[in-house]
Amino acid sequence: MPATLEELAHSLKLPVDVVQRFAALVQARIGSHPFCEVVDPALELLAGVVPHWPLLDDWNRWCLEGGMSFLVWQPRSGMLEERQRLEVLVHTAMTLAAKQRNVADYRRASIKDAEVVMAGDDCVVCDEHRHHVVRLEPAAMEELPPFHPGCRCGTLPRLD
């Protein structure tokens, strides 16, 4: 799973500045607009084209093979619908941007560690990280959510 917006851009084969603008648009609108009203402007920013994201196809296949479904992710046999692909991409970009912002805020506040908090989904991938405490160093970014496309987990600062 990409650990940063830059890695997401690389996996989507898009310029980093496009993904950064995409994430900024999503972040700016998500608090004041319902999620469904964030998706269409994001698509406009992408010039109407949902980029192919092989990791999403792999995640969907893995979920189908394991008979898994989640609160916000219902895997589909065959091709995923464009709207579903876009919604997962928007959500994942939003989560990555929030992670980067939170880590920067934690560091400014001299917080050295963050704890992974679960969204409440029954997810075997996320469950492996339950209550994991991560040292906030650049090399540890992949140890913080999101752990898969559409992941709803987050972090809390460790104040001890």
Number of C-alpha atoms within 10 A of each C-alpha: 15 21 19 18 23 17 15 22 18 14 16 18 12 14 12 16 12 13 21 17 14 22 23 17 18 24 18 12 15 17 10 10 11 10 15 10 13 21 21 16 16 22 18 12 14 16 9 11 11 17 16 14 16 11 15 18 18 12 16 22 16 13 17 15 11 8 9 15 16 14 11 11 16 13 19 15 10 9 9 14 9 12 13 13 19 21 20 18 23 25 22 24 27 22 25 25 20 18 21 16 12 17 24 14 13 18 15 10 10 10 17 17 19 22 19 23 20 19 13 12 16 13 15 9 11 21 16 10 19 13 14 15 18 20 17 19 11 8 9 11 18 14 16 25 25 27 20 16 24 22 23 20 21 20 22 15 20 15 10 6
